[in-house]
Amino acid sequence: MESKKIIQNVKGFSQYDVPLSQRGKNSACGPTSLATILNYHYPHSESDDQWLKKWYIHSKAGWFGLSARKLMKTMRGFGFTKKARKTKFVDLYMQEINHNRPAAIKFDQWSSFKWMSKKYTYRYHWVTGVGYEKTSNDFFLLVLDHGKNKKAIRRISFVQNAPILTLVAFTPNQ
């Protein structure tokens, strides 16, 4: 059975719009995903570059990126967070998207000990999940990449990337 769902009106941001050094911009994908999700639930009135910088600083991201633990800790003040890997990923992800809640997705080839493989979409990168597409032979994540084309939604195979994925779901305080 094939199905598709996309959350509407999720504003995309680019990690390259953060007023930081190039090294800081290169590691700003996690805070950008965090800023995208929080902006969806709690729209901001700051300029986009200052909104992104605020979450880069507040999350304590470093030049190496942002861990799932730090991302979850930063979001906890605004709602409930939950983490899932491989076996629970698809069910939790579909639940979040079906309830119109964007989710943070981390591709992490390094701590998954898949150092040499070239089959994954990203080696280490955070994206914001805004939809899914189920087909007869795969499940696709529809995501905002946070690169230079901040409005583009990418279609990424879950089956191909499952060994290195972590999902952080966020339910806002009511």
Backbone as CSV, one residue per row, in Angstrom:
resi,resn,N_x,N_y,N_z,CA_x,CA_y,CA_z,C_x,C_y,C_z
1,MET,0.845,-1.184,0.000,0.000,0.000,0.000,0.890,1.246,0.000
2,GLU,0.663,2.107,-0.948,1.462,3.321,-1.059,0.738,4.488,-0.410
3,SER,1.507,5.336,0.274,0.921,6.514,0.905,1.986,7.594,1.008
4,LYS,1.495,8.832,1.169,2.399,9.974,1.252,1.769,11.027,2.143
5,LYS,2.601,11.665,2.956,2.137,12.738,3.842,3.250,13.771,3.968
6,ILE,2.890,15.049,3.830,3.837,16.146,4.027,3.182,17.193,4.929
7,ILE,3.917,17.636,5.932,3.443,18.717,6.802,3.575,20.024,6.027
8,GLN,2.536,20.801,6.018,2.540,22.086,5.321,3.077,23.199,6.226
9,ASN,3.610,24.225,5.608,4.029,25.458,6.289,5.171,25.303,7.293
10,VAL,6.106,24.410,7.000,7.328,24.332,7.803,8.348,25.211,7.087
11,LYS,8.758,26.268,7.755,9.708,27.204,7.152,11.113,26.625,7.200
12,GLY,11.738,26.524,6.046,13.103,26.023,5.979,14.114,27.120,6.264
13,PHE,15.198,26.762,6.919,16.316,27.657,7.178,17.570,27.028,6.602
14,SER,18.567,27.835,6.303,19.851,27.332,5.849,20.885,27.501,6.949
15,GLN,21.643,26.461,7.214,22.703,26.556,8.212,23.770,27.547,7.788
16,TYR,23.812,27.891,6.508,24.818,28.831,6.005,24.402,30.287,6.198
17,ASP,23.185,30.513,6.729,22.732,31.868,7.031,23.090,32.303,8.451
18,VAL,23.638,31.389,9.246,24.029,31.717,10.617,25.264,32.620,10.576
19,PRO,25.245,33.755,11.284,26.416,34.648,11.286,27.548,34.090,12.148
20,LEU,28.248,33.112,11.587,29.365,32.447,12.258,30.508,32.290,11.264
21,SER,31.641,31.813,11.737,32.749,31.490,10.838,32.305,30.352,9.913
22,GLN,33.081,30.095,8.876,32.727,29.004,7.960,32.689,27.673,8.707
23,ARG,33.600,27.471,9.614,33.619,26.239,10.410,32.343,26.123,11.243
24,GLY,31.897,27.239,11.820,30.649,27.251,12.583,29.446,26.952,11.696
25,LYS,29.408,27.551,10.522,28.310,27.301,9.581,28.261,25.837,9.177
26,ASN,29.435,25.258,8.951,29.491,23.851,8.543,28.956,22.914,9.614
27,SER,28.984,23.330,10.867,28.512,22.481,11.963,27.151,22.924,12.502
28,ALA,26.461,23.787,11.797,25.204,24.364,12.299,23.945,23.619,11.856
29,CYS,24.078,22.446,11.266,22.885,21.727,10.788,21.981,21.298,11.953
30,GLY,22.562,20.840,13.069,21.756,20.436,14.223,20.981,21.596,14.828
31,PRO,21.652,22.706,15.153,20.919,23.865,15.658,19.891,24.406,14.645
32,THR,20.174,24.257,13.356,19.220,24.720,12.339,17.984,23.834,12.340
33,SER,18.159,22.544,12.505,17.016,21.643,12.624,16.203,21.985,13.870
34,LEU,16.885,22.223,14.970,16.251,22.638,16.224,15.460,23.933,16.025
35,ALA,16.078,24.924,15.390,15.419,26.212,15.144,14.203,26.059,14.230
36,THR,14.293,25.171,13.255,13.179,24.933,12.327,11.980,24.342,13.059
37,ILE,12.233,23.352,13.892,11.144,22.698,14.634,10.517,23.657,15.634
38,LEU,11.349,24.372,16.394,10.793,25.309,17.378,10.039,26.447,16.697
39,ASN,10.531,26.912,15.553,9.830,27.967,14.826,8.467,27.488,14.315
40,TYR,8.368,26.251,13.945,7.082,25.702,13.478,6.045,25.756,14.601
41,HIS,6.462,25.378,15.804,5.532,25.347,16.941,5.394,26.694,17.647
42,TYR,6.484,27.459,17.686,6.519,28.745,18.382,7.168,29.777,17.455
43,PRO,6.413,30.315,16.492,7.012,31.240,15.513,7.749,32.405,16.190
44,HIS,8.900,32.748,15.628,9.747,33.788,16.206,9.549,35.124,15.486
45,SER,9.983,36.181,16.148,9.899,37.516,15.543,11.285,38.107,15.295
46,GLU,12.328,37.351,15.619,13.692,37.815,15.396,14.058,37.668,13.921
47,SER,15.135,38.320,13.515,15.622,38.080,12.156,16.086,36.624,12.087
48,ASP,15.974,36.025,10.905,16.311,34.605,10.770,17.748,34.308,11.190
49,ASP,18.690,35.175,10.813,20.087,34.896,11.163,20.305,34.921,12.672
50,GLN,19.634,35.837,13.379,19.777,35.891,14.839,19.048,34.722,15.516
51,TRP,17.920,34.300,14.940,17.186,33.128,15.449,18.086,31.884,15.370
52,LEU,18.746,31.712,14.252,19.626,30.562,14.072,20.834,30.631,15.005
53,LYS,21.421,31.807,15.131,22.585,31.966,16.014,22.195,31.701,17.467
54,LYS,21.018,32.159,17.856,20.524,31.944,19.218,20.514,30.449,19.556
55,TRP,20.017,29.623,18.646,19.913,28.189,18.920,21.259,27.485,18.782
56,TYR,22.142,28.027,17.974,23.507,27.483,17.899,24.190,27.659,19.261
57,ILE,24.071,28.849,19.819,24.695,29.147,21.112,23.987,28.401,22.242
58,HIS,22.650,28.469,22.263,21.865,27.865,23.344,22.037,26.341,23.403
59,SER,22.202,25.699,22.247,22.342,24.236,22.215,23.756,23.779,22.570
60,LYS,24.677,24.737,22.647,26.080,24.438,22.936,26.707,23.555,21.853
61,ALA,26.323,23.821,20.613,26.919,23.106,19.482,28.387,23.496,19.381
62,GLY,29.170,22.618,18.848,30.584,22.897,18.657,30.959,22.713,17.202
63,TRP,32.228,22.879,16.883,32.679,22.759,15.501,32.444,21.357,14.957
64,PHE,32.288,20.384,15.846,32.071,18.988,15.472,30.597,18.660,15.282
65,GLY,29.702,19.587,15.618,28.271,19.349,15.440,27.517,19.340,16.753
66,LEU,26.375,18.668,16.728,25.474,18.641,17.876,25.015,17.206,18.117
67,SER,25.181,16.723,19.324,24.739,15.364,19.645,23.224,15.337,19.825
68,ALA,22.650,14.155,19.691,21.209,13.989,19.916,20.861,14.352,21.359
69,ARG,21.728,13.997,22.280,21.488,14.301,23.698,21.389,15.807,23.936
70,LYS,22.323,16.577,23.345,22.289,18.034,23.515,21.071,18.644,22.825
71,LEU,20.709,18.127,21.663,19.528,18.645,20.974,18.283,18.408,21.829
72,MET,18.162,17.202,22.374,17.008,16.882,23.215,16.982,17.744,24.474
73,LYS,18.129,17.933,25.100,18.217,18.749,26.317,17.772,20.187,26.034
74,THR,18.163,20.724,24.892,17.793,22.090,24.529,16.285,22.207,24.314
75,MET,15.681,21.193,23.722,14.246,21.244,23.420,13.347,20.964,24.626
76,ARG,13.876,20.307,25.640,13.045,19.882,26.774,12.316,21.026,27.470
77,GLY,12.854,22.216,27.438,12.182,23.345,28.065,10.906,23.768,27.341
78,PHE,10.706,23.253,26.138,9.559,23.654,25.322,8.566,22.524,25.099
79,GLY,8.914,21.323,25.533,8.028,20.190,25.323,8.726,18.877,25.639
80,PHE,8.137,17.813,25.155,8.608,16.460,25.419,9.414,15.949,24.230
81,THR,10.561,15.323,24.492,11.375,14.759,23.423,11.482,13.248,23.588
82,LYS,11.680,12.584,22.465,11.814,11.138,22.456,12.779,10.766,21.347
83,LYS,13.638,9.786,21.611,14.641,9.375,20.630,14.357,7.949,20.168
84,ALA,14.621,7.686,18.884,14.449,6.335,18.349,15.557,6.037,17.350
85,ARG,15.967,4.796,17.316,16.911,4.307,16.316,16.236,3.165,15.576
86,LYS,16.813,2.696,14.565,16.389,1.662,13.632,15.014,1.021,13.839
87,THR,14.838,0.170,14.845,13.630,-0.650,14.924,12.348,0.140,15.174
88,LYS,12.409,1.193,15.918,11.221,1.997,16.233,11.107,3.251,15.364
89,PHE,12.109,3.495,14.555,12.212,4.738,13.796,10.978,5.000,12.931
90,VAL,10.629,4.080,12.043,9.547,4.315,11.075,8.218,4.555,11.780
91,ASP,7.891,3.739,12.775,6.611,3.906,13.479,6.524,5.258,14.177
92,LEU,7.586,5.643,14.903,7.576,6.928,15.601,7.572,8.083,14.603
93,TYR,8.349,7.959,13.548,8.405,9.017,12.539,7.033,9.231,11.892
94,MET,6.391,8.158,11.485,5.055,8.288,10.871,4.062,8.902,11.859
95,GLN,4.132,8.495,13.106,3.253,9.060,14.132,3.457,10.569,14.242
96,GLU,4.719,11.004,14.278,5.010,12.431,14.392,4.498,13.198,13.170
97,ILE,4.781,12.711,11.994,4.347,13.397,10.772,2.823,13.402,10.681
98,ASN,2.184,12.301,11.015,0.714,12.240,10.972,0.071,13.197,11.959
99,HIS,0.795,13.574,13.003,0.300,14.554,13.979,0.849,15.956,13.696
100,ASN,1.390,16.155,12.499,1.919,17.456,12.072,3.004,17.993,13.001
101,ARG,3.940,17.117,13.349,5.072,17.512,14.182,6.370,17.184,13.435
102,PRO,7.056,18.203,12.909,8.350,17.945,12.268,9.305,17.295,13.266
103,ALA,10.234,16.499,12.759,11.163,15.768,13.623,12.597,15.965,13.158
104,ALA,13.527,15.894,14.089,14.955,16.012,13.774,15.506,14.622,13.453
105,ILE,16.269,14.539,12.379,16.861,13.264,11.959,18.363,13.464,11.817
106,LYS,19.124,12.587,12.487,20.582,12.670,12.424,21.144,11.486,11.650
107,PHE,21.976,11.798,10.675,22.756,10.805,9.956,24.128,10.815,10.630
108,ASP,24.565,9.680,11.142,25.837,9.658,11.862,26.612,8.392,11.531
109,GLN,27.393,8.484,10.502,28.216,7.371,10.061,29.368,7.116,11.034
110,TRP,29.824,8.158,11.718,31.004,8.040,12.576,30.728,7.243,13.831
111,SER,29.729,7.616,14.621,29.482,6.875,15.864,28.716,5.574,15.630
112,SER,28.291,5.332,14.397,27.662,4.058,14.036,28.701,3.053,13.550
113,PHE,29.964,3.465,13.545,31.081,2.619,13.133,30.935,2.115,11.694
114,LYS,30.442,2.978,10.818,30.304,2.671,9.390,31.218,3.615,8.615
115,TRP,32.433,3.778,9.091,33.351,4.810,8.622,33.610,4.799,7.130
116,MET,33.786,3.662,6.539,34.251,3.593,5.157,33.133,3.520,4.106
117,SER,31.941,3.265,4.505,30.858,3.088,3.534,30.537,4.390,2.802
118,LYS,30.243,4.273,1.538,29.854,5.432,0.725,28.390,5.341,0.306
119,LYS,27.636,4.404,0.871,26.261,4.200,0.435,25.239,5.126,1.107
120,TYR,25.649,5.845,2.150,24.708,6.678,2.884,24.587,8.067,2.263
121,THR,23.428,8.667,2.442,23.170,9.991,1.866,24.101,11.043,2.457
122,TYR,24.327,10.985,3.761,25.236,11.914,4.446,26.126,11.117,5.397
123,ARG,27.327,11.642,5.649,28.208,11.011,6.634,27.807,11.437,8.052
124,TYR,27.614,12.745,8.236,27.179,13.290,9.519,26.392,14.553,9.205
125,HIS,25.104,14.540,9.507,24.266,15.686,9.146,22.912,15.559,9.836
126,TRP,22.377,16.703,10.256,21.013,16.785,10.769,20.115,17.354,9.678
127,VAL,18.904,16.836,9.574,17.872,17.362,8.685,16.575,17.413,9.484
128,THR,15.567,18.096,8.934,14.252,18.126,9.579,13.275,17.322,8.744
129,GLY,12.717,16.297,9.351,11.727,15.465,8.670,10.386,16.167,8.639
130,VAL,9.824,16.300,7.433,8.536,16.975,7.271,7.508,16.095,6.555
131,GLY,7.898,14.876,6.198,6.960,14.001,5.512,7.543,12.636,5.253
132,TYR,6.715,11.800,4.656,7.165,10.458,4.286,6.403,9.992,3.055
133,GLU,6.973,8.987,2.441,6.335,8.321,1.312,6.617,6.832,1.439
134,LYS,5.545,6.049,1.490,5.680,4.595,1.562,5.420,4.031,0.172
135,THR,6.318,3.172,-0.272,6.109,2.463,-1.532,6.152,0.968,-1.229
136,SER,5.952,0.157,-2.234,5.944,-1.297,-2.015,7.323,-1.831,-1.611
137,ASN,8.404,-1.133,-1.970,9.724,-1.657,-1.644,10.610,-0.739,-0.801
138,ASP,10.115,0.400,-0.335,10.946,1.269,0.508,10.060,2.263,1.258
139,PHE,10.683,2.891,2.233,10.068,3.984,2.989,10.987,5.173,2.779
140,PHE,10.419,6.303,2.366,11.229,7.482,2.085,10.939,8.586,3.084
141,LEU,12.007,9.189,3.567,11.927,10.360,4.431,11.878,11.578,3.532
142,LEU,10.941,12.470,3.751,10.871,13.736,3.029,11.368,14.788,4.010
143,VAL,12.499,15.401,3.676,13.206,16.227,4.653,13.628,17.583,4.086
144,LEU,13.755,18.550,4.989,14.418,19.815,4.691,15.887,19.601,5.032
145,ASP,16.763,19.856,4.084,18.184,19.544,4.210,18.969,20.597,5.000
146,HIS,18.567,21.837,5.028,19.241,22.953,5.708,20.499,23.420,5.001
147,GLY,20.659,23.032,3.755,21.777,23.505,2.955,21.433,24.852,2.330
148,LYS,22.037,25.133,1.227,21.833,26.431,0.577,20.413,26.589,0.027
149,ASN,19.798,25.503,-0.444,18.429,25.560,-0.948,17.477,25.178,0.187
150,LYS,17.198,26.137,1.074,16.480,25.869,2.310,15.012,25.485,2.139
151,LYS,14.454,25.681,0.954,13.048,25.335,0.741,12.866,23.976,0.070
152,ALA,13.962,23.381,-0.374,13.890,22.112,-1.096,13.611,20.952,-0.140
153,ILE,12.696,20.104,-0.538,12.408,18.887,0.217,13.075,17.728,-0.513
154,ARG,13.956,17.024,0.203,14.657,15.872,-0.371,13.931,14.589,-0.008
155,ARG,14.000,13.632,-0.883,13.413,12.305,-0.697,14.580,11.338,-0.466
156,ILE,14.637,10.748,0.741,15.772,9.931,1.138,15.296,8.540,1.571
157,SER,15.943,7.527,1.048,15.596,6.141,1.371,15.929,5.802,2.819
158,PHE,14.922,5.337,3.549,15.163,4.861,4.913,15.952,3.553,4.880
159,VAL,15.570,2.651,3.998,16.215,1.344,3.922,17.717,1.495,3.707
160,GLN,18.115,2.372,2.820,19.537,2.582,2.518,20.293,3.187,3.702
161,ASN,19.646,4.063,4.465,20.320,4.836,5.510,20.048,4.371,6.938
162,ALA,19.174,3.400,7.141,18.732,2.991,8.482,19.851,2.735,9.486
163,PRO,20.963,2.097,9.100,21.994,1.805,10.106,22.620,3.032,10.772
164,ILE,22.493,4.207,10.168,23.164,5.384,10.738,22.183,6.476,11.176
165,LEU,20.894,6.177,11.218,19.890,7.199,11.534,19.479,7.196,13.002
166,THR,19.243,8.392,13.511,18.628,8.605,14.822,17.527,9.629,14.636
167,LEU,16.393,9.389,15.252,15.242,10.292,15.186,15.033,10.926,16.541
168,VAL,14.819,12.228,16.560,14.422,12.924,17.772,13.063,13.548,17.511
169,ALA,12.063,13.040,18.213,10.697,13.537,18.085,10.455,14.595,19.159
170,PHE,9.586,15.553,18.843,9.317,16.654,19.766,7.825,16.941,19.806
171,THR,7.239,16.885,20.999,5.849,17.247,21.213,5.841,18.515,22.059
172,PRO,5.316,19.628,21.513,5.364,20.894,22.262,4.451,20.887,23.482
173,ASN,4.813,21.721,24.473,3.924,21.930,25.610,2.638,22.555,25.092
174,GLN,1.543,22.164,25.672,0.234,22.692,25.232,-0.125,23.957,25.952
